[in-house]
Amino acid sequence: MEENSYDIVIVGGGIVGLASAYKLNLRFPTKKILVLEKEQTVAAHQTGHNSGVIHSGIYYKPGSYKAKNCVDGRRELVAFAKEYKIPHDICGKIIVATEESELAHMNKVFNNGVANGVEGIELIDSKRIKEIEPFCEGISGLWVPCTGIIDYSDVSRKYLELIESKFSGSKVITSCEVTNFEKHSDYTYVVSTKGKFKAKYIITCAGLQSDRIARKEGVKTKTSIVGFRGDYYDLTEKGLSKVKNLIYPVPNPKYPFLGVHFTRMIHGGTECGPNAVFVFKREGYGKTDFSLKDTVEAFAFGGTWKFFAKNLKFGLDEYRGAFSKTYFLKRLRKLIPTLEMEDLKPGRAGVRAMALAPEGEMSDDFIIEHNDNAIHVLNAPSPAATASLAIGKAIEEMATKSFNLV
């Protein structure tokens, strides 16, 4: 096989792309697999900007890809972290109801967890909430002991290390942006800023750019990616004593996000957030970041306007939280009433890729499509990081069947 020729080229060096390469090489150790990442490091976007939670699988609709892959993937991820000594902590979390109106949905979340096989979950009363999180106020809640924390950049770097050390011929190239595909009868040239790479098969896991990369490769998808930024505050030294581990609200079933919450981080500190505001730049982490191309594309897509219309009140509230620390604090006080302004300091931000249908509906589950000699991960929202090894296994199985790999 010539030097720049590979059995499989994977576009995207986030956690899903790397896990897919790792799982494929475990199944086919002699296959040459190349991962191309446009940034200087792997895990530079969604993977490296998420809250680092090892999700339990409690929220997701029973039978969905999310539910199965999260529960299976979590167990495998924890075993992987133990084997390779990646810092993590299965500290548990509480989901807290503060109003009677939240109890019905909280019970639905609990029943989803039972149906999904999430181990150890239990309904708890206000007294038990106080035992777990002394500063938290709630009328009822859920204890989810198998939830944990980890740094998914650490996990991604371990996948990279294993790909390059265990499998001869496989490698990861960074600072290498894929710009096009030249398709031939039995191979494809992947055109990049570092030259052309010949591939028998293509797998794209491009996150915030997944729809654009898939269309360049030839997929006629109607789904478009719209970015939503999540802003975080950090607890100051004064505020750190008010949160032990993880505290979540009962999510509002009308809206597609989990609500602002408290998350202890594996390398120290505690984050509060995130909100969810539309971004005018897909990879824009600052509040005023702007890209003309991204903005025009988002507003030219009818699904964006329909989504806004369906979620107008939610969207306005989220923007208030983005620019008003007072309003953000008010939302956090729902869970911890004694929280004060000086307990918070500005933190980082992340951007999540949300796949929207033309009707304005958010695609809530994982979307993976097969097209000739290519597989495209078109949507991999949270809990994709938790589920990365399970998703990688699913892609390996799909590739084995679709590409007739031996």
C-alpha positions in Angstrom: 0.0 0.0 0.0 1.4 3.4 -1.0 2.5 5.9 1.7 -0.6 8.1 1.7 -3.0 5.2 1.1 -5.2 3.9 3.9 -7.9 1.4 4.4 -10.1 3.8 6.3 -9.8 7.6 6.7 -11.8 9.1 9.6 -12.5 12.8 9.4 -12.7 14.4 12.8 -10.4 14.0 15.9 -13.0 14.4 18.5 -13.8 11.6 21.0 -16.2 9.8 18.6 -13.8 9.8 15.7 -11.0 8.5 17.8 -13.1 5.9 19.6 -14.3 4.7 16.2 -10.7 4.4 14.9 -9.7 2.5 18.1 -12.6 0.1 17.9 -12.0 -0.6 14.2 -8.3 -1.3 14.9 -9.1 -3.6 17.7 -11.3 -5.6 15.4 -8.9 -5.3 12.4 -5.4 -4.8 13.8 -3.7 -4.9 10.4 -5.9 -2.3 8.7 -4.3 1.1 8.2 -6.6 3.8 9.7 -6.0 7.5 9.5 -7.7 10.2 11.6 -7.6 13.7 10.3 -8.2 16.7 12.6 -8.2 20.3 11.5 -7.2 21.8 14.9 -3.7 21.6 16.4 -4.9 19.1 19.0 -7.5 16.4 19.2 -10.7 17.0 21.3 -10.5 20.7 20.5 -14.2 21.5 20.3 -17.3 19.7 21.8 -15.2 17.0 23.4 -12.9 19.4 25.2 -15.5 22.0 26.1 -18.2 19.8 27.8 -18.8 19.5 31.5 -16.9 16.2 31.9 -19.9 14.2 33.3 -20.0 10.5 33.0 -23.7 10.3 32.3 -25.8 7.4 33.8 -28.4 7.0 31.0 -31.3 8.0 33.1 -32.8 10.7 30.9 -33.1 9.0 27.6 -36.1 7.4 25.9 -36.0 3.6 26.5 -35.0 1.8 23.3 -33.2 4.8 21.8 -29.6 4.7 20.6 -28.8 7.2 23.3 -30.2 5.0 26.1 -28.5 1.8 25.1 -25.2 3.3 24.1 -25.0 5.5 27.2 -25.5 2.7 29.7 -23.2 0.3 27.8 -20.7 3.0 27.0 -20.6 4.3 30.6 -19.7 0.9 32.0 -17.0 0.3 29.3 -15.6 3.9 29.8 -15.3 3.4 33.6 -13.5 0.1 33.0 -11.2 1.8 30.4 -10.4 4.6 32.8 -9.5 2.2 35.5 -7.3 0.1 33.2 -5.4 3.1 31.9 -5.4 5.0 35.2 -7.3 8.0 33.7 -8.5 10.2 36.6 -12.2 9.9 37.3 -14.6 9.7 40.2 -18.0 7.9 40.3 -19.3 10.4 42.8 -23.0 10.2 42.1 -25.4 13.1 41.5 -28.8 14.3 42.6 -31.7 15.5 40.4 -33.8 17.9 42.5 -37.4 18.9 42.2 -38.1 22.3 43.8 -41.8 22.6 42.9 -44.8 20.2 42.9 -45.2 20.8 39.1 -41.9 19.0 38.5 -42.7 15.8 40.3 -44.5 14.1 37.4 -41.6 14.6 35.0 -39.1 13.6 37.7 -41.0 10.3 38.1 -40.9 9.8 34.3 -37.1 10.3 34.4 -36.9 7.7 37.2 -38.9 5.2 35.2 -36.7 5.8 32.1 -33.7 5.0 34.3 -35.2 1.8 35.5 -36.2 0.8 32.0 -32.7 1.6 30.7 -31.0 -0.5 33.4 -29.4 2.3 35.3 -28.1 0.7 38.5 -28.8 2.0 42.0 -31.1 4.9 41.3 -33.6 5.8 44.0 -36.3 8.4 44.8 -35.2 10.5 47.8 -37.0 13.0 50.1 -35.9 16.5 51.2 -34.1 15.1 54.2 -31.9 12.8 52.1 -31.2 15.6 49.6 -29.8 17.6 52.6 -27.6 14.6 53.6 -26.1 14.4 50.2 -25.9 18.2 49.4 -26.4 20.2 52.6 -26.9 23.6 50.9 -29.4 22.3 48.3 -33.2 22.8 48.8 -35.7 20.5 47.2 -39.0 18.8 48.0 -38.0 15.5 46.3 -35.3 14.1 44.2 -33.4 11.3 42.5 -30.1 9.8 43.7 -28.0 8.6 40.7 -25.0 6.9 42.3 -23.4 5.7 39.0 -22.9 9.2 37.6 -19.3 10.4 37.7 -16.8 12.9 36.4 -13.8 12.7 34.1 -11.8 14.8 31.6 -12.8 13.7 28.1 -9.7 15.3 26.6 -7.7 12.9 28.8 -9.8 10.0 27.4 -9.3 11.2 23.8 -5.5 11.5 24.2 -5.4 7.9 25.5 -7.4 6.7 22.4 -4.9 8.5 20.2 -1.9 7.0 22.1 -3.3 3.5 21.7 -4.1 3.9 18.0 -0.6 5.0 17.2 1.3 2.6 19.6 -0.7 -0.6 19.2 -1.5 -0.7 15.5 1.2 -0.5 12.9 0.4 1.9 10.1 -2.5 3.7 11.8 -2.0 7.4 12.9 -3.6 10.7 13.7 -2.7 13.9 11.8 -3.6 17.3 13.4 -3.7 20.8 11.8 -5.1 19.0 8.7 -8.4 20.3 7.5 -10.4 18.3 5.0 -11.6 20.5 2.1 -13.0 18.0 -0.4 -13.4 14.5 -1.6 -12.5 13.1 -5.1 -14.5 10.0 -5.6 -13.4 7.1 -7.9 -14.9 3.7 -8.5 -13.2 1.8 -5.7 -11.4 4.5 -3.7 -11.7 8.2 -2.6 -9.1 10.9 -2.4 -9.6 12.9 0.8 -8.3 16.4 -0.1 -6.8 18.3 2.8 -4.6 21.2 3.7 -1.8 18.7 4.0 -2.3 17.0 0.7 -4.4 14.1 -0.6 -5.0 10.8 1.2 -6.2 7.8 -0.7 -8.9 5.8 1.2 -10.9 2.7 0.4 -13.5 3.8 3.0 -14.5 7.1 4.7 -16.0 7.7 8.1 -16.9 11.3 9.1 -17.3 12.4 12.7 -17.0 16.1 12.2 -19.2 17.4 15.1 -20.0 21.1 14.5 -19.1 20.7 10.8 -20.8 17.3 10.3 -23.5 18.4 7.9 -21.0 20.3 5.7 -18.4 17.5 5.5 -21.2 14.9 4.8 -22.5 17.0 1.9 -19.1 17.4 0.5 -18.7 13.7 0.5 -22.1 13.3 -1.4 -24.8 12.8 1.3 -28.1 14.6 0.5 -29.1 15.2 4.1 -31.9 17.6 5.0 -30.6 18.0 8.5 -28.5 21.1 9.3 -26.3 21.8 12.3 -27.0 24.9 14.3 -24.7 25.8 17.2 -25.7 26.7 20.7 -23.2 28.1 23.2 -23.3 27.2 26.8 -21.7 29.7 29.3 -20.4 28.6 32.6 -19.6 30.3 35.9 -17.1 28.8 38.3 -17.6 28.8 42.1 -15.1 31.0 43.9 -13.2 29.8 47.0 -16.0 31.1 49.1 -18.7 29.3 47.1 -17.0 25.9 46.7 -18.2 24.7 50.1 -21.8 24.9 48.9 -21.5 22.0 46.4 -20.1 18.6 47.1 -20.5 16.8 43.7 -23.2 17.2 41.1 -26.7 18.8 41.4 -29.1 19.0 38.5 -32.7 20.4 38.3 -35.6 18.3 36.9 -35.4 19.2 33.1 -38.3 21.0 31.6 -39.8 18.6 29.1 -40.8 21.5 26.8 -37.2 22.3 26.1 -34.3 20.3 24.7 -31.7 21.1 27.4 -31.1 19.9 31.0 -31.1 23.3 32.6 -28.3 25.0 34.6 -26.6 22.7 37.1 -23.6 22.3 39.4 -20.7 20.0 38.4 -17.5 19.3 40.3 -14.6 19.0 37.9 -12.1 16.1 38.0 -9.1 18.5 38.0 -10.5 20.8 40.7 -13.2 23.4 41.0 -17.0 23.4 40.4 -18.8 24.8 37.3 -22.3 26.2 37.3 -24.3 26.2 34.0 -24.6 26.0 31.1 -27.2 28.1 29.5 -28.0 27.5 25.8 -27.9 30.4 23.4 -27.8 30.5 19.6 -24.3 31.2 18.2 -23.5 33.4 15.2 -20.3 31.4 14.7 -20.3 27.6 15.0 -17.0 27.4 16.7 -17.4 30.7 18.6 -16.8 30.5 22.3 -17.0 34.3 23.0 -20.3 36.1 23.5 -19.7 38.4 20.5 -18.0 35.9 18.1 -19.4 36.2 14.6 -19.0 34.4 11.3 -20.9 35.7 8.3 -20.9 32.3 6.6 -22.3 30.5 9.7 -24.9 33.2 10.3 -26.2 33.4 6.8 -26.3 29.6 6.5 -28.2 29.2 9.8 -30.8 31.9 8.9 -31.2 30.6 5.3 -32.3 27.3 6.8 -36.1 27.3 7.5 -35.7 24.9 10.4 -33.8 27.5 12.4 -36.8 30.0 12.3 -39.3 27.3 13.1 -37.2 26.2 16.1 -37.0 29.8 17.3 -40.7 30.2 17.0 -41.4 27.0 19.0 -38.9 28.0 21.7 -39.2 31.8 21.8 -39.6 32.2 25.6 -36.9 29.7 26.4 -34.5 31.4 24.0 -35.1 34.9 25.4 -34.6 33.6 29.0 -31.3 31.9 27.9 -30.0 35.2 26.4 -30.9 37.0 29.6 -28.7 34.5 31.5 -25.9 35.0 29.0 -25.6 38.7 29.6 -26.9 39.1 33.2 -25.0 37.5 36.1 -27.9 38.5 38.3 -30.4 36.5 36.2 -28.0 33.5 36.0 -27.6 33.6 39.8 -31.4 33.7 40.2 -31.7 30.4 38.2 -28.9 28.8 40.3 -30.6 29.9 43.5 -33.5 27.7 42.7 -31.3 24.8 43.8 -29.0 26.5 46.3 -30.9 29.6 47.8 -27.9 30.8 49.8 -25.7 31.3 46.7 -24.4 34.9 46.5 -23.0 37.0 43.7 -19.5 36.8 45.2 -19.7 32.9 45.1 -19.5 33.1 41.2 -16.8 34.1 38.8 -17.0 33.9 35.0 -15.9 30.5 33.6 -15.4 29.0 30.2 -17.9 28.3 27.4 -18.7 25.4 25.1 -20.7 25.1 21.8 -22.9 22.1 21.1 -23.9 21.0 17.7 -27.7 20.6 17.4 -29.1 18.9 14.4 -32.3 20.5 13.2 -34.8 19.1 10.7 -36.5 21.4 8.2 -39.6 21.4 10.3 -37.6 22.9 13.2 -37.5 19.8 15.3 -34.3 18.9 17.1 -32.9 15.5 16.3 -32.6 14.2 19.8 -31.0 10.8 19.0 -27.7 9.8 17.4 -27.9 9.8 13.6 -25.4 7.6 11.7 -25.9 7.0 8.0 -24.2 4.8 5.4 -23.6 6.1 1.9 -21.7 3.9 -0.7 -18.1 3.6 0.7 -18.8 6.1 3.5 -20.4 6.3 7.0 -21.4 9.7 8.4 -22.0 10.5 12.0 -24.5 13.4 11.4 -25.6 13.9 15.0 -23.8 12.8 18.2 -25.2 15.0 21.0 -24.6 14.4 24.7 -24.1 11.7 26.0 -21.8 11.0 23.1 -18.6 11.4 25.1 -19.8 9.0 27.8 -21.0 6.6 25.1 -17.9 7.0 22.9 -16.7 3.4 23.1 -20.2 2.0 22.5 -20.7 4.4 19.5 -17.3 3.4 18.2 -18.3 -0.3 18.5 -21.6 0.5 16.6 -19.6 2.2 13.9 -17.2 -0.7 13.7 -20.1 -3.1 13.3 -21.7 -1.0 10.7 -18.4 -0.6 8.8 -17.7 -4.4 9.0 -21.1 -5.1 7.4 -21.4 -2.2 5.0 -17.8 -2.3 3.7 -17.6 -6.1 3.8 -14.4 -5.8 5.9 -12.4 -9.0 6.6 
